[in-house]
Amino acid sequence: MKLFLMILLVCVAAVGANAQKKPNVVIMLADNVGYGDIGAYGAGEIRGMPTPRIDSIAASGLRLTQYLVEPACTPSRAALISGRYSQRLGLSSVIVGGTPNTLQASEVTLGELFKSAGYATGITGKWHLGSAEQSWPTRQGFDEYKVGVFESTDGTLYRDAMQRSGMPAAVIDATEPGIWDSDASGVMKKTRPYTVDYRAQVEGDIANASVDFINRKAKGDQPFFLYIGFTYTHYPIRTAPEFVGKSRIGPYGDAIMELDYRTGQVLDAIKAAGVEDNTIVIWLSDNAAAPLAGPADTRMGFNGPFRGELGDATEGAIRTIGMIKWPGKITPRASNEMFSVHDWFPTLAGIIAGKVPTDRPIDGIDQSAFILGRQAKSNRESLISFIGEDIAAVRWHQFRLYPKEFVLTTGNPPMTGLAGRRAEGNGFPAIFNIEADPREEVNILGTSAWVIGPYLKVIGEYMKTLEKYPNPKAVNMTQFSR
């Protein structure tokens, strides 16, 4: 009898321990994938590029149809990693290699949040928050960084352009981006140049490194956090040979289908490791596609019914893919409630009992009750969009307001945030009702000026925080002080 009771107590304790174990978390972040590029958001087979593995996340979890980000790669990644507006980090413009734009050591990142909560932490793939040592993921809370891409993928084009320009080999070698791995002490080592040829291999290597991390960490005692920075569908597009011609619409569709396959590799690894039921999987895009004026191989990207694209401050630039699954904890459903990239930091902190910093403004909102179905409504009703130092737009409920007229460039959309032309307005914002007018073609200032009140309140609350916590000076490579 005593033996039976002892066994029973051990079993109960084991069940209790398992019930209390913190969930593993895997974030997969795609690069420049538009709202209308994934099957679960209306693409898939009807666009000649089915995405069954990505769609399976939406089918078994929460699909956010009003998921809002920042206008470009670096700003969105800064917002995701910190829960703060990118302007507060001085990272509201795209980082260009060789410039002083970089993530500061004082920022508190998702890596540090999870590390402080007892997690093993890792990252694979694209970072794009700076390559200075203080900015390395391994100096920002991550135990390891594999197949590291510090810069934007367009750097793969540098070698050819520089060779044709007659640059010395030493200059080319120093400028060309690389692929990096961390050693046991967290020091980053360049393992190879990031060339156009390697572009066709990098996505597979990122997936394989992610699978390896999952296999290793699933055997340990710690819960794990893995941040996967995929590089598709950023230009130039070069897919693995087995995906060339896979879609019916050309290289862009091929990249989407390879991205879907690589996502499946990660999902299969989680399942094979026996941790699927206690693993949160989040699948996101950092910003919109560039279908209008981007390079030819990105023209098939689609931002759904919304106007604008990567680099703009329009709805089409910042409304993209966002989904999360956690078996048994998140009821499968779709929701049009507002959720922003900034919200992941405090939301995940709420789920893992992590500590959100109180010594700085946090622009994200804890949405854990909404995510877990304890409330039907999101806790967010507004979002500010920045380009450089400027407030470019404010989203409040279904309204998008522009304090200035931001004229779309006719050049490369990813550079709009750096090179977009700006014209002052007439003292009143332009107002668009996104639900009635997703193309933002009808300025309703004359009939909806009442929206200016809430709009000024949103901006006023943000400006108030700057009195105690001023933003760093945004990096500007065209204006110089004496």
C-alpha positions as CSV (number, residue, x, y, z in Angstrom):
1,M,0.0,0.0,0.0
2,K,2.8,2.4,0.9
3,L,4.6,1.6,-2.4
4,F,1.4,2.3,-4.3
5,L,0.9,5.6,-2.6
6,M,4.5,6.6,-3.3
7,I,4.1,5.7,-7.0
8,L,0.9,7.7,-7.1
9,L,2.5,10.8,-5.5
10,V,5.4,10.6,-8.0
11,C,3.0,10.4,-10.9
12,V,0.9,13.3,-9.6
13,A,4.1,15.4,-9.1
14,A,5.3,14.5,-12.6
15,V,1.9,15.5,-14.1
16,G,2.0,18.8,-12.1
17,A,5.5,19.5,-13.3
18,N,4.6,18.9,-16.9
19,A,1.5,21.1,-16.6
20,Q,3.6,23.9,-15.2
21,K,6.4,23.7,-17.7
22,K,6.8,26.8,-19.8
23,P,6.1,26.4,-23.5
24,N,8.8,26.4,-26.1
25,V,8.4,29.3,-28.6
26,V,9.4,29.3,-32.2
27,I,9.0,32.5,-34.3
28,M,9.4,32.2,-38.1
29,L,9.8,35.6,-39.7
30,A,9.5,35.9,-43.5
31,D,11.0,38.7,-45.5
32,N,8.8,40.9,-47.7
33,V,5.9,38.5,-48.0
34,G,2.6,40.3,-48.8
35,Y,-0.9,40.0,-47.4
36,G,-2.1,38.2,-50.6
37,D,0.9,35.8,-51.0
38,I,-0.2,33.0,-48.6
39,G,-3.0,30.5,-49.1
40,A,-4.6,31.2,-45.8
41,Y,-4.9,34.9,-46.8
42,G,-6.5,34.2,-50.2
43,A,-3.5,33.1,-52.3
44,G,-2.3,29.6,-52.6
45,E,-3.5,27.4,-55.4
46,I,-5.5,30.2,-57.1
47,R,-2.3,32.1,-57.5
48,G,-0.3,29.1,-58.7
49,M,1.8,28.8,-55.5
50,P,0.1,26.6,-52.8
51,T,1.4,27.0,-49.3
52,P,-0.1,24.0,-47.3
53,R,2.4,23.9,-44.5
54,I,2.1,27.6,-43.7
55,D,-1.7,27.3,-44.1
56,S,-1.7,24.5,-41.5
57,I,-0.5,27.0,-38.8
58,A,-3.5,29.2,-39.6
59,A,-5.9,26.3,-39.6
60,S,-4.8,25.0,-36.2
61,G,-4.3,28.4,-34.6
62,L,-5.2,32.1,-34.7
63,R,-5.0,33.9,-38.0
64,L,-4.8,37.7,-37.6
65,T,-6.3,39.5,-40.6
66,Q,-5.4,43.0,-39.1
67,Y,-1.8,42.3,-38.2
68,L,0.2,45.6,-38.5
69,V,4.0,46.1,-38.7
70,E,6.4,48.9,-39.5
71,P,7.2,50.0,-43.1
72,A,10.5,48.2,-43.7
73,C,12.9,45.4,-42.7
74,T,15.0,47.0,-39.9
75,P,12.1,49.0,-38.3
76,S,9.9,45.9,-38.1
77,R,12.6,43.7,-36.7
78,A,13.5,46.4,-34.1
79,A,9.9,46.6,-33.1
80,L,9.6,42.8,-32.8
81,I,12.7,42.3,-30.8
82,S,12.0,45.1,-28.3
83,G,8.3,45.8,-28.2
84,R,9.1,49.5,-29.0
85,Y,8.6,51.8,-31.9
86,S,11.7,51.6,-34.0
87,Q,12.2,55.4,-33.7
88,R,12.8,54.9,-30.0
89,L,15.8,52.7,-30.9
90,G,17.1,55.0,-33.7
91,L,16.3,52.2,-36.1
92,S,13.4,53.7,-38.1
93,S,15.3,53.5,-41.4
94,V,16.8,50.5,-43.1
95,I,20.3,49.6,-42.0
96,V,22.9,49.8,-44.7
97,G,26.1,48.0,-44.1
98,G,29.0,50.2,-43.2
99,T,26.9,52.9,-41.6
100,P,26.6,53.7,-37.8
101,N,23.0,52.5,-37.6
102,T,23.0,49.6,-35.1
103,L,21.1,48.1,-32.1
104,Q,22.3,49.5,-28.9
105,A,23.6,47.4,-26.0
106,S,21.0,49.0,-23.6
107,E,18.0,47.7,-25.4
108,V,16.2,44.7,-23.9
109,T,15.4,42.1,-26.5
110,L,13.2,39.0,-26.8
111,G,16.4,37.0,-26.4
112,E,17.1,38.6,-23.1
113,L,13.4,38.3,-22.1
114,F,13.4,34.6,-22.7
115,K,16.9,34.1,-21.2
116,S,15.8,35.8,-18.0
117,A,12.9,33.4,-17.8
118,G,15.1,30.3,-17.9
119,Y,15.0,29.5,-21.6
120,A,17.7,28.2,-24.0
121,T,17.7,30.8,-26.8
122,G,18.8,30.6,-30.4
123,I,18.5,32.5,-33.7
124,T,19.1,31.5,-37.3
125,G,19.0,33.5,-40.5
126,K,18.4,37.2,-41.0
127,W,19.0,39.7,-38.2
128,H,19.4,43.1,-39.9
129,L,19.8,45.1,-36.6
130,G,23.4,45.9,-37.0
131,S,26.7,44.0,-37.1
132,A,28.6,45.9,-34.4
133,E,29.5,43.6,-31.5
134,Q,27.0,45.2,-29.2
135,S,24.3,44.4,-31.7
136,W,25.2,40.7,-32.2
137,P,22.4,38.4,-31.1
138,T,24.9,36.6,-28.8
139,R,25.3,39.9,-27.0
140,Q,21.6,40.5,-26.9
141,G,20.4,37.4,-25.0
142,F,20.8,34.6,-27.6
143,D,23.0,31.6,-26.8
144,E,23.8,31.0,-30.4
145,Y,23.4,32.4,-33.9
146,K,23.7,30.1,-36.9
147,V,23.7,30.8,-40.7
148,G,23.7,34.5,-39.7
149,V,22.7,37.2,-42.2
150,F,23.5,40.5,-40.6
151,E,22.6,42.7,-43.5
152,S,19.9,42.8,-46.2
153,T,20.0,40.2,-49.0
154,D,20.4,42.9,-51.7
155,G,24.1,43.0,-50.6
156,T,24.6,39.8,-52.6
157,L,24.5,42.0,-55.7
158,Y,27.5,44.0,-54.5
159,R,30.3,41.8,-55.9
160,D,29.1,41.8,-59.5
161,A,28.4,45.6,-59.4
162,M,31.7,46.4,-57.8
163,Q,33.7,44.2,-60.2
164,R,32.1,45.9,-63.2
165,S,33.0,49.2,-61.6
166,G,36.6,48.2,-61.4
167,M,36.9,48.2,-57.6
168,P,40.0,46.5,-56.1
169,A,39.5,42.9,-54.9
170,A,40.3,44.0,-51.3
171,V,37.6,46.6,-51.3
172,I,35.1,44.1,-52.7
173,D,36.0,41.5,-50.1
174,A,35.6,44.0,-47.3
175,T,32.2,45.2,-48.5
176,E,30.5,41.9,-49.6
177,P,28.2,40.6,-46.9
178,G,28.9,37.3,-45.2
179,I,27.3,34.3,-43.5
180,W,28.2,34.1,-39.8
181,D,28.1,31.5,-37.0
182,S,28.8,32.0,-33.3
183,D,31.3,30.0,-31.4
184,A,31.0,28.7,-27.9
185,S,31.8,32.1,-26.4
186,G,29.3,33.9,-28.6
187,V,32.0,35.5,-30.9
188,M,30.8,35.7,-34.5
189,K,32.9,34.1,-37.2
190,K,32.4,34.7,-40.9
191,T,32.0,31.3,-42.5
192,R,31.5,32.3,-46.2
193,P,30.6,35.3,-48.4
194,Y,26.9,35.8,-49.0
195,T,26.9,35.7,-52.8
196,V,24.1,35.5,-55.4
197,D,25.1,31.9,-56.0
198,Y,24.8,31.1,-52.2
199,R,21.4,32.8,-52.3
200,A,19.9,29.6,-53.7
201,Q,21.2,27.6,-50.7
202,V,20.8,29.9,-47.7
203,E,17.1,29.2,-47.0
204,G,17.8,25.5,-46.8
205,D,20.7,26.0,-44.5
206,I,18.6,28.3,-42.3
207,A,16.0,25.5,-42.1
208,N,18.5,22.8,-41.3
209,A,20.2,24.9,-38.6
210,S,16.7,25.5,-37.1
211,V,15.9,21.8,-37.1
212,D,19.3,21.0,-35.5
213,F,18.6,23.5,-32.7
214,I,15.1,22.0,-32.1
215,N,16.5,18.5,-32.0
216,R,19.2,19.4,-29.5
217,K,17.1,21.6,-27.2
218,A,14.1,19.4,-27.1
219,K,16.2,16.8,-25.3
220,G,17.2,19.2,-22.6
221,D,15.6,20.3,-19.3
222,Q,15.1,23.9,-20.4
223,P,12.3,25.3,-22.5
224,F,13.6,26.8,-25.7
225,F,13.1,30.0,-27.8
226,L,14.0,29.9,-31.4
227,Y,13.8,33.0,-33.7
228,I,14.1,32.0,-37.4
229,G,14.8,34.8,-39.9
230,F,14.0,33.5,-43.3
231,T,15.2,35.5,-46.3
232,Y,12.5,34.9,-48.8
233,T,11.0,36.7,-50.7
234,H,13.6,39.5,-50.6
235,Y,15.3,40.2,-53.9
236,P,17.3,38.9,-55.6
237,I,15.4,35.7,-55.7
238,R,17.4,32.5,-56.3
239,T,15.7,29.3,-55.1
240,A,17.2,25.9,-54.6
241,P,17.3,23.9,-57.9
242,E,14.4,21.6,-56.9
243,F,12.1,24.6,-56.6
244,V,13.0,26.3,-59.9
245,G,9.8,26.2,-61.9
246,K,7.8,24.8,-59.0
247,S,5.1,27.4,-59.1
248,R,3.1,28.6,-62.1
249,I,4.0,32.3,-61.8
250,G,7.8,32.4,-61.9
251,P,10.7,33.0,-59.4
252,Y,8.5,34.8,-56.8
253,G,6.1,31.9,-56.6
254,D,9.0,29.4,-56.5
255,A,10.4,31.3,-53.5
256,I,7.0,31.2,-51.7
257,M,6.8,27.5,-52.3
258,E,10.3,26.9,-51.0
259,L,9.5,29.1,-48.0
260,D,6.5,26.8,-47.4
261,Y,8.6,23.7,-47.6
262,R,11.2,25.1,-45.2
263,T,8.4,26.0,-42.8
264,G,7.3,22.4,-43.0
265,Q,10.8,21.2,-42.1
266,V,10.6,23.2,-38.9
267,L,7.1,22.0,-38.1
268,D,8.1,18.4,-38.7
269,A,11.1,18.8,-36.4
270,I,8.9,20.1,-33.6
271,K,6.6,17.1,-34.0
272,A,9.3,14.5,-34.3
273,A,11.0,15.9,-31.2
274,G,7.8,15.2,-29.3
275,V,7.2,18.8,-28.1
276,E,4.5,19.9,-30.5
277,D,1.8,20.1,-27.8
278,N,3.9,22.4,-25.7
279,T,5.4,24.6,-28.4
280,I,4.0,28.0,-29.5
281,V,4.6,28.5,-33.2
282,I,4.4,32.1,-34.6
283,W,4.6,32.8,-38.4
284,L,5.0,36.4,-39.5
285,S,6.1,38.6,-42.4
286,D,8.2,41.6,-41.5
287,N,6.4,43.9,-44.0
288,A,4.7,44.0,-47.4
289,A,5.8,42.8,-50.8
290,A,7.1,45.1,-53.5
291,P,4.9,44.4,-56.6
292,L,4.7,47.7,-58.3
293,A,8.2,49.2,-58.7
294,G,10.5,46.6,-57.3
295,P,12.9,44.4,-59.3
296,A,11.4,42.1,-61.8
297,D,11.6,39.0,-59.6
298,T,9.4,40.5,-56.9
299,R,6.7,41.9,-59.2
300,M,4.4,38.9,-58.5
301,G,4.1,39.8,-54.8
302,F,0.6,40.9,-53.8
303,N,-0.6,43.0,-50.8
304,G,-4.2,42.0,-51.0
305,P,-6.8,44.8,-51.4
306,F,-4.6,47.4,-49.8
307,R,-2.8,50.3,-51.4
308,G,1.0,50.7,-51.1
309,E,4.0,48.4,-50.6
310,L,7.2,47.9,-48.8
311,G,8.7,51.2,-47.6
312,D,5.5,53.2,-47.7
313,A,3.5,54.3,-44.7
314,T,0.2,53.1,-46.3
315,E,-2.0,50.3,-45.2
316,G,-0.6,48.0,-47.9
317,A,2.9,48.4,-46.5
318,I,2.3,47.6,-42.9
319,R,-0.7,45.1,-43.0
320,T,0.6,41.6,-43.6
321,I,0.7,38.0,-42.4
322,G,0.5,37.1,-38.7
323,M,-0.6,33.7,-37.2
324,I,0.1,31.8,-34.0
325,K,-0.7,28.2,-32.8
326,W,-0.4,26.4,-29.5
327,P,-2.3,23.1,-29.5
328,G,-4.9,22.9,-26.8
329,K,-4.3,26.5,-25.7
330,I,-5.3,28.6,-28.7
331,T,-8.7,27.9,-30.3
332,P,-8.4,27.8,-34.1
333,R,-10.1,30.9,-35.5
334,A,-9.5,34.0,-37.6
335,S,-9.8,37.5,-36.1
336,N,-9.9,41.0,-37.5
337,E,-8.9,42.6,-34.2
338,M,-5.9,44.9,-34.4
339,F,-2.6,43.4,-33.4
340,S,0.8,45.0,-34.0
341,V,4.4,43.6,-34.3
342,H,5.2,45.5,-31.1
343,D,2.7,43.4,-29.1
344,W,4.6,40.2,-29.3
345,F,7.1,41.2,-26.7
346,P,4.7,41.9,-23.8
347,T,2.3,39.2,-25.0
348,L,4.9,36.5,-24.8
349,A,6.2,38.0,-21.5
350,G,2.7,37.5,-20.2
351,I,2.6,33.9,-21.3
352,I,6.0,32.9,-19.9
353,A,5.9,35.1,-16.8
354,G,8.7,37.2,-18.1
355,K,9.5,40.7,-16.9
356,V,8.8,43.6,-19.2
357,P,11.1,46.6,-18.6
358,T,9.7,49.5,-16.7
359,D,12.5,52.0,-17.2
360,R,11.5,52.9,-20.8
361,P,8.4,53.2,-22.9
362,I,7.1,49.9,-24.2
363,D,4.7,50.5,-27.1
364,G,3.5,46.9,-27.3
365,I,0.4,45.8,-25.5
366,D,0.0,42.5,-23.6
367,Q,-2.5,40.6,-25.8
368,S,-2.2,37.2,-24.1
369,A,-5.8,37.3,-22.9
370,F,-7.0,37.9,-26.5
371,I,-4.6,35.3,-28.0
372,L,-5.7,32.6,-25.5
373,G,-9.4,33.4,-26.1
374,R,-10.1,34.8,-22.6
375,Q,-11.4,37.9,-24.3
376,A,-12.9,38.5,-27.8
377,K,-11.4,41.9,-28.3
378,S,-7.9,43.1,-28.8
379,N,-6.4,45.6,-26.4
380,R,-5.1,47.8,-29.3
381,E,-7.0,50.5,-31.1
382,S,-4.2,52.6,-32.6
383,L,-0.7,52.5,-34.1
384,I,1.8,55.2,-35.3
385,S,4.0,54.6,-38.4
386,F,7.3,56.4,-38.8
387,I,9.6,57.1,-41.7
388,G,12.9,58.4,-40.4
389,E,12.2,61.0,-37.8
390,D,8.7,61.8,-39.1
391,I,5.3,60.5,-38.0
392,A,4.2,59.3,-41.4
393,A,0.7,58.0,-40.5
394,V,-1.6,57.1,-37.6
395,R,-4.0,54.2,-37.6
396,W,-6.9,54.7,-35.2
397,H,-9.7,52.0,-35.4
398,Q,-10.5,51.7,-39.1
399,F,-9.1,55.1,-40.0
400,R,-5.7,55.9,-41.4
401,L,-4.5,59.5,-41.1
402,Y,-1.6,61.2,-42.7
403,P,-0.1,64.4,-41.2
404,K,1.9,64.9,-44.4
405,E,1.5,63.8,-48.0
406,F,4.0,61.1,-48.6
407,V,4.4,60.7,-52.4
408,L,5.2,57.2,-53.6
409,T,8.5,57.0,-55.4
410,T,8.8,55.5,-58.9
411,G,12.0,53.9,-58.0
412,N,12.9,51.0,-55.8
413,P,10.1,50.6,-53.1
414,P,12.4,49.2,-50.4
415,M,14.2,52.5,-50.5
416,T,11.1,54.6,-50.2
417,G,11.7,55.0,-46.5
418,L,15.1,56.5,-47.3
419,A,14.4,58.3,-50.5
420,G,10.6,59.0,-50.6
421,R,9.7,62.5,-51.5
422,R,7.7,64.4,-48.9
423,A,5.3,67.4,-49.2
424,E,3.8,69.3,-46.3
425,G,0.0,69.2,-46.1
426,N,-2.3,72.1,-45.5
427,G,-2.4,71.9,-41.8
428,F,-5.1,69.1,-41.7
429,P,-4.4,65.4,-42.0
430,A,-5.7,63.3,-44.9
431,I,-8.2,60.7,-43.6
432,F,-9.1,57.3,-45.1
433,N,-11.5,54.7,-43.9
434,I,-9.6,51.5,-44.6
435,E,-12.7,49.2,-44.3
436,A,-14.7,51.2,-46.8
437,D,-11.7,52.3,-49.0
438,P,-8.8,49.8,-48.7
439,R,-7.1,51.5,-51.7
440,E,-7.1,54.8,-49.8
441,E,-8.5,56.7,-52.8
442,V,-11.1,58.9,-51.1
443,N,-10.0,61.5,-48.6
444,I,-12.9,61.8,-46.2
445,L,-11.6,64.8,-44.2
446,G,-14.6,66.8,-45.1
447,T,-17.1,64.3,-43.6
448,S,-15.0,62.7,-40.9
449,A,-12.9,65.6,-39.4
450,W,-14.1,64.4,-36.0
451,V,-11.5,61.6,-36.2
452,I,-8.8,64.3,-35.8
453,G,-9.5,64.5,-32.1
454,P,-8.6,60.9,-31.4
455,Y,-5.7,61.2,-33.8
456,L,-4.2,64.2,-31.9
457,K,-4.7,62.3,-28.7
458,V,-2.7,59.3,-29.9
459,I,0.1,61.6,-31.1
460,G,0.0,63.7,-27.9
461,E,0.3,60.6,-25.7
462,Y,3.4,59.5,-27.7
463,M,4.9,63.0,-27.6
464,K,4.4,63.1,-23.9
465,T,6.7,60.1,-23.4
466,L,9.5,61.9,-25.2
467,E,9.8,64.5,-22.4
468,K,11.3,61.8,-20.1
469,Y,12.6,59.4,-22.8
470,P,13.7,61.4,-25.9
471,N,14.4,59.5,-29.0
472,P,18.0,59.1,-30.2
473,K,18.8,61.1,-33.3
474,A,17.7,59.1,-36.4
475,V,20.6,58.2,-38.8
476,N,20.6,60.6,-41.7
477,M,23.3,60.4,-44.4
478,T,22.3,63.6,-46.2
479,Q,22.1,66.1,-43.4
480,F,25.2,67.1,-41.6
481,S,25.7,69.5,-38.7
482,R,28.6,71.9,-38.5
